Amino acid sequence: MRADYTEIFQHEATVAKYEHVVFAPDSYAWAINKRQRRYLRGLVKRAFPYRRPVQHDFACGTGRAIRILHGLVRSAHGYDTSEPMLAKAGELGSFADLHLVSASGETPEPIGTDPPALVTVFRLLLNVEDEVRERAIDFAAKALRNYDAGLLVVENHGNRQSVRHLRHQRHAGSPWFAELDHVEIAELLDRHGFTVVERRGFALFSRGWYGNRWLRPLAQVTDDLCARTGWLSRWAVNVLYVARRTK
């Protein structure tokens, strides 16, 4: 994990790379994003049939999770410690109120907590220090104070139980090769009163398979099936956890 994760995304060059290289069309992350979009839009329709939720996207970055749910939420709020990230989110057409928050100190307050709400935390937990993870889920607990308040969705894009783990020795000591397993995520959520009610995987294969023109078709078909059915999420590289407050 990186102690300087927050500082890295204060630079416009890093923000541009994140949006135009990491999530470039036809990239590995882009393929996962397409599958997540299909799943999340279906989840919101199922979970909130009578009243659309307000979305609170913590560490919203360039607004990817906000744009995924355009048209399915009453309103959206994005929170981030990086002004360049928020500027890019606005530039890309993220229809939300965007809020610059402090990287330390008291947990930010959600702007309005009229239920139901949907809290999203994407691509944050894996590479940050424990206190940043705790702060993110504490924010979710402020927005979702009881079972009926809505849902929390968090992303783990480095599941320790996936094939990605085979590379951990080669990348030992690398601050960009962190891992989290399902138990760690569940325990983190439990400390703030949340219980996982659904888990879905979006890629059984790691990035290297997508860079090989012979292996890529097999990986894409298998990963598409994994995302649609929910099978084998235990071993997926990229996983979303849906949680509710239960205490």
BAVOTI-52264 format. One record per atom (N, C-alpha, C): x, y, z. Coordinates in steps of 0.05 Angstrom, whole numbers, plus 5000, padded with zeros to 4 digits. Layout:
N
XYZ ...
This chain:
247
501749765000 500050005000 501850255000 500650474992 502250724990 501350925011 503351045025 502851245044 502351515030 503151535005 502951784990 500751774969 498851594972 496751544952 495251804946 494451954967 492952194963 494552404948 497152434954 498752634941 499152574911 499352314904 499852244876 497652354858 495152354867 492952444850 492452744852 494352894862 494253184862 495453294836 496653124820 498053204796 496453154771 496153354754 494453334730 495453114711 498053064710 499052854693 498152574702 498052534728 497152284739 494152244733 492652464736 489752444731 489252374702 490752504684 490452454655 491152164649 493252054660 494051784656 491951594665 490751644689 488751474700 486351454681 485551674670 483151684653 483751584625 486051654614 486451604585 488351364580 489551254600 491251014597 489950784612 489550814638 488450594654 485750514643 483950714638 481250664629 480950724599 483050704584 482850754555 481050544542 479550624521 477850434507 479250174500 477949954505 478949684499 481149594518 481649744540 483549654560 482349454579 483949334596 483049144616 481049274635 481749514646 479949654664 477349744650 477549814625 475249894610 473249664607 474249424602 472549184600 471149134627 472649154648 471449114675 469249324680 469849574673 467949794677 465349734662 465449634638 463049564623 461349354638 462649154649 461148944664 460049064689 461549224703 460549354728 458149524722 458249674700 456049844693 453449684690 453549464675 451149304671 450149194698 451949104714 451048994740 449849214759 451249434761 450449644780 447749764772 447349804746 444749924738 442549724744 443049464740 440949274747 440549264777 442649284793 442449274822 440749504832 441249744822 439749984831 436749954824 436149854800 433349814793 432049614811 433449404818 432249194836 431949294865 434049434875 434149504903 432549744910 431949914890 430550164895 428150194875 426150014878 424050014858 422050244860 421850364884 419750564889 420850854889 423250884898 424451154898 427351144892 428251304873 431051304866 432851404889 435151284892 436851374914 438551624907 439651744928 441651944924 444351804926 446151854907 448751724906 450751904920 452351774938 454651904950 457151744942 458751854925 461051714914 463551814929 464651654947 466951734963 469551664948 471451854947 473851834931 472951794902 471351984892 469951954866 471851974843 474252084847 476152104825 474952254801 475152134778 474152264753 471152214749 469852104769 466852074768 465851834753 467551624751 466751384737 464151264748 464051224775 461751094787 459251274785 459651534784 457451724781 456251694753 458051684733 457151664705 455751404700 456651194713 455350924710 452450934716 451651104736 448951104746 447251344737 448251494717 446651714707 443851624700 441851774709 439051724703 437651534722 439151414740 437951224759 438051324788 439151554792 439251674819 437851944819 436752024843 435452284845 437452514842 439752464854 441952664853 444452514860 446752644856 449252514862 451252714874 452852624893 454952784905 457552624903 459652764893 462252644892 464152774911 465752624926 467552724946 470452634939 472352814939 475052734934 477052934946 479452844951 481453014962 483153154941 482653074915 484253184893 482653374876 483553624876 482153824859 482453764829 484753664820 484853594791 483053364784 482653174802 480752954797 477953064794 477153234812 474453354811 474053514786 476153654778 475953814753 475553634729 476953404729 476753214707 473953094707 472853034731 470152924733 468153114721 468353374726 466553564714 466953584684 469453574676 470053594647 468853354632 468753124644 467752884631 464752854633 463453054645 460453044645 459252884668 460552884691 459352754714 457252934727 454752864723 452653034734 452352994763 453753154779 453753124808 454753384821 454153424846 455453634862 458053514872 460253644865 462953544871 464153694894 465153554913 466053674938 469053604944 470653804947 473453764955 473553724986 474653504995 474753445023 477653415032 478053445058 480753415070 481653125069 484253085066 485352815066 485752695093 485452855114 485752755141 483852905160 483952825185 482152955204 479452815206 477452965214 474752855217 473652745191 472152535193 470852425169 468952625157 469052675131 467252865119 464352795124 462552995125 459752945128 458452915101 456752715097 455252695072 453452935069 453153035045 451453265040 448553175037 446953205058 444253105057 444052805060 442352715078 442152425083 439252325080 437852455062 435052375058 435052105044 433951895057 434051625046 432051595023 432351395006 434551205007 437151324994 439351205001 441951294991 443551054981 445351114963 447250914953 450051034956 451750904972 454550994975 456350814959 458050934942 459850774926 462750854933 464450654935 467350694941 468950524922 469950644901 471250484879 474250544878 475850344874 478750364870 480150524891 479350494916 480650644938 481850444958 480350254967 481150094990 483749944986 484349854962 486649674958 489249804964 489750044955 492550154956 492950364978 491050394996 491450605016 491950485044 492750655062 493250555089 490650495104 490950345126 488550255141 486750485150 488050705158 486350925168 484651055146 485651045122 484151155099 481750975093 482250715095 479950525091 477850565112 478750585137 476850625159 475250875155 476551085146 475251345142 473151325121 473751175099 471851155077 469251005086 469650795102 467250645110 465850785133 467250945149 465951115169 464151325155 465051435132 463451615116 460851475108 461151225098 458751075090 456851035113 457950985136 456150945160 454651195167 455851425162 454451675167 452151715148 452551625123 450451655103 448251445105 449051215115 447150985118 447050905147 445151015161 445050985190 443450745200 441950615182 440450375190 440050205165 438749975169 438449775148 436849885124 434850045130 433050155109 434150395095 436450495103 437550745092 438550715064 439350475056 440350425029 442550225028 444250255008 446350055003 449150185001 451150025008 453950105004 455149904984 456650004964 458049834945 460949914945 462649724951 465549774952 466949584932 469149684921 470649524901 473349434913 474049184907 476749074912 477848994886 479849134875 480949074849 483648924851 484048784875 486448624878 485848394898 483948224892 483248004909 485547804913 486247764937 488547584943 488047294935 485547214932 484846944926 484546894895 485447094879 485147074850 487846984838 487746944811 490246864797 492347094799 491447334804 493347554807 495347504829 494547344849 496247294872 498847144863 498747004841 501046854831 503447044826 502847304822 504947494816 506047634841 505047554865 505747714889 508747704896 510047474891 512847454898 514547624879 513847624853 515247794833 515048084840 512748164852 512348454858 512648504888 513948334903 514248374931 515648644937 514448794955 515549054961 514549284944 513149224922 512049434905 509649564918 509749834921 507449964934 504849954918 505049884892 502749864875 501749574872 502849394888 501749114886 500749034914 498649154923 497349074948 495248864942 494348724963 492348524960 490448534984 487848474979 485848455000 484248204995 483548065016 481747835012 478947895022 477147705017 474347745024 473947785054 475547635070 475247655099 475947935109 478148045098 479048315106 476848525099 475648495076 473548685068 471148655087 470348405092 468048355110 468548465138 470948425148 471648525175 471648825176 472748955155 472749245153 469849355154 468149235138 465349325138 463949265164 464549045176 463248975201 463949165223 466449265223 467249455244 465549715244 464249765221 462650005219 459649935217 458949685223 456149615225 454949505199 456549435179 455549335154 455949035151 454148915137 454348625130 454148595099 455848435088 455748385059 453348225052 451648315034 449248175026 449448064997 451448154982 451848054955 454648104947 455747924931 458547944921 458547864892 459948024875 460047964847 462848014836 463847814820 466547844808 466247934779 468348084770 468148194743 470548134725 472447974736 474747884720 476047654735 475947414723 477447194735 480347194726 480847324703 483547334692 484847594697 487447594699 488947844704 489547994679 490748224682 491248414659 492848284637 494848114644 496547994624 495047834603 492947704611 491347544592 490147724570 489447964577 488248144558 490248264539 492848244546 494848344528 495848144508 494847894509 495547684491 493247634471 493747674446 491547664426 490347384424 491747174432 490746904431 489046834456 489946944479 488546874504 486247064510 486347304499 484347514505 481447424500 480847294476 478047214472 476947024493 478646824501 477746644522 477246784548 479146964555 478847114580 476347294580 475847424558 473547604556 470847444559 470647224545 468147064546 467746964574 469846854587 469646744614 468946964634 470247194631 469747414650 466947534647 466047544622 463247634617 461247444631 461747184629 459946994642 460047014672 462447054683 462847094712 461247334722 461347554707 460047794715 456947774714 455947624693 453047604690 451847414710 453247204718 452046994734 452847004764 455047134770 455947134797 457546894805 457846704787 459446464793 462346534797 463646394815 466546404819 467546674828 465846834840 466747104850 468947074871 468946844884 471046804905 473846834893 474146754868 476846754855 477146984835 475347164834 475547384815 477747584824 479047704804 481047914810 479648164820 477548244806 476048484812 473348404824 472648514847 470248434861 468748674872 466148674870 464448874883 462948734906 462848874929 461348784952 459048974958 456648864960 454349024967 453648974996 453349185012 452949155040 450649335051 449549245073 447449405087 448249435116 447249645129 447649685157 445949475172 447149335190 445649135207 446049185236 447549385243 447949455272 448849745274 
